[in-house]
């Protein structure tokens, strides 16, 4: 799906106004969309599309990995780094074994971690004194962008 100029402008302004956690959430949405399209391409035996989507997913994953601060992040950084390494290895395994099911399992895992980031973002944006129940309500009603609306975010390897 090609985005119109209006959609591109909207996306650009949403990204520019996003919190740093919001940007991570957007990358998780993009990663899930890439893997969903790659799984679909695997099921249709569309090698070119599968490779294109997995290549883009690798770039997105590289961006997420580059934001992990191993010096200051402690155990959380180590856990995230291990999670990203697991995702990368599983993406490669899915590609080699041509397993759409493996990619779909990864999507579920990615969306679970995305949900945790969403909770952190909601907590960071909550007004002081907001009851925890209200915050939990806001978090559980949040859903990822539907597939039709998830578009690839362009990244270059040059950073």
C-alpha positions in Angstrom: 0.0 0.0 0.0 1.4 3.4 -1.0 0.7 6.3 1.3 -0.7 9.5 0.0 1.0 12.8 0.7 -1.7 13.6 3.4 -1.0 10.2 5.1 2.8 10.8 5.0 2.4 14.2 6.5 0.2 12.8 9.3 2.7 10.1 10.0 5.6 12.6 10.0 3.9 14.8 12.5 2.9 11.9 14.7 6.5 10.7 14.8 7.9 14.2 15.5 5.5 14.6 18.4 6.0 11.1 19.8 7.8 10.4 23.1 10.9 8.2 22.8 8.8 5.3 24.0 6.2 6.2 21.4 8.9 5.8 18.8 9.8 2.4 20.1 6.1 1.4 19.9 6.0 2.6 16.3 9.0 0.5 15.5 7.4 -2.5 17.1 4.2 -1.9 15.0 6.4 -1.7 11.9 8.3 -4.8 12.8 5.0 -6.8 13.4 3.7 -5.5 10.1 6.9 -6.5 8.3 6.7 -10.0 9.7 3.0 -10.3 8.9 3.7 -9.4 5.3 6.7 -11.8 5.2 4.5 -14.6 6.6 1.9 -13.9 3.9 4.6 -13.9 1.2 5.9 -17.2 2.5 2.4 -18.7 2.3 2.1 -17.5 -1.3 5.7 -18.6 -2.2 6.6 -15.0 -3.1 10.3 -15.1 -2.5 11.0 -11.5 -3.5 8.4 -10.1 -1.1 9.5 -12.4 1.7 13.1 -11.2 1.3 12.1 -7.5 1.1 9.9 -7.7 4.2 12.5 -9.7 6.2 15.3 -7.3 5.1 13.2 -4.3 6.3 12.4 -6.1 9.6 16.1 -6.6 10.1 16.7 -2.9 9.6 14.0 -2.0 12.1 15.4 -4.6 14.6 18.8 -3.0 14.1 17.4 0.4 15.0 15.8 -1.0 18.1 19.1 -2.7 19.0 21.0 0.5 18.5 18.9 2.2 21.2 19.8 -0.3 23.9 22.3 1.4 26.3 24.3 -1.5 27.7 26.4 0.8 29.9 23.5 2.5 31.7 20.6 0.1 31.1 21.6 -2.7 33.6 19.5 -5.9 33.5 16.8 -4.3 31.4 19.3 -3.5 28.6 20.7 -7.0 28.8 17.2 -8.6 28.6 16.2 -6.4 25.7 19.5 -7.2 23.9 18.9 -10.9 24.4 15.3 -10.5 23.2 16.4 -8.7 20.0 19.0 -11.4 19.4 16.3 -14.1 19.8 14.1 -12.2 17.3 16.9 -12.0 14.8 17.8 -15.6 15.1 14.2 -16.7 14.8 13.7 -14.5 11.8 16.6 -16.2 10.1 15.3 -19.7 11.1 11.9 -18.9 9.7 13.4 -17.7 6.5 15.6 -20.8 6.1 12.9 -23.3 7.1 10.2 -21.2 5.2 8.0 -21.2 8.3 5.2 -18.7 8.2 4.0 -20.1 11.5 7.3 -19.3 13.2 7.0 -15.7 12.0 3.4 -15.5 13.3 4.5 -16.7 16.7 7.1 -14.0 16.7 4.4 -11.4 15.9 2.5 -12.5 19.0 5.6 -12.1 21.1 6.4 -8.7 19.6 2.9 -7.5 20.3 3.2 -8.6 24.0 6.4 -6.7 24.4 4.8 -3.7 22.6 2.0 -3.8 25.1 4.5 -3.5 28.0 6.1 -0.4 26.2 2.6 1.0 25.8 2.0 0.7 29.6 5.3 2.5 30.3 4.3 5.2 27.8 0.9 5.6 29.4 2.4 5.8 32.8 4.9 8.4 31.7 2.1 10.6 30.2 -0.4 10.1 33.1 -1.2 13.2 35.1 0.1 13.1 38.7 -2.3 11.5 41.0 -4.1 9.4 38.4 -5.5 6.3 40.0 -3.7 3.1 38.9 -7.0 1.5 37.9 -7.6 4.3 35.4 -4.2 3.9 33.9 -4.7 0.1 33.6 -8.0 0.8 31.8 -6.2 3.1 29.3 -3.5 0.5 28.7 -5.8 -2.5 28.2 -7.9 -0.7 25.7 -4.9 0.2 23.6 -4.6 -2.0 20.5 -1.9 -2.0 17.8 -2.7 -0.3 14.5 -4.6 -2.7 12.2 -2.7 -4.4 9.4 -4.2 -2.2 6.8 -2.8 0.9 8.5 0.7 -0.4 9.3 3.1 0.8 6.7 6.8 0.4 6.5 9.0 3.1 8.0 12.0 3.7 5.8 15.4 3.2 7.3 18.7 3.3 5.7 21.7 1.3 6.8 23.8 4.4 7.1 22.0 5.4 10.3 
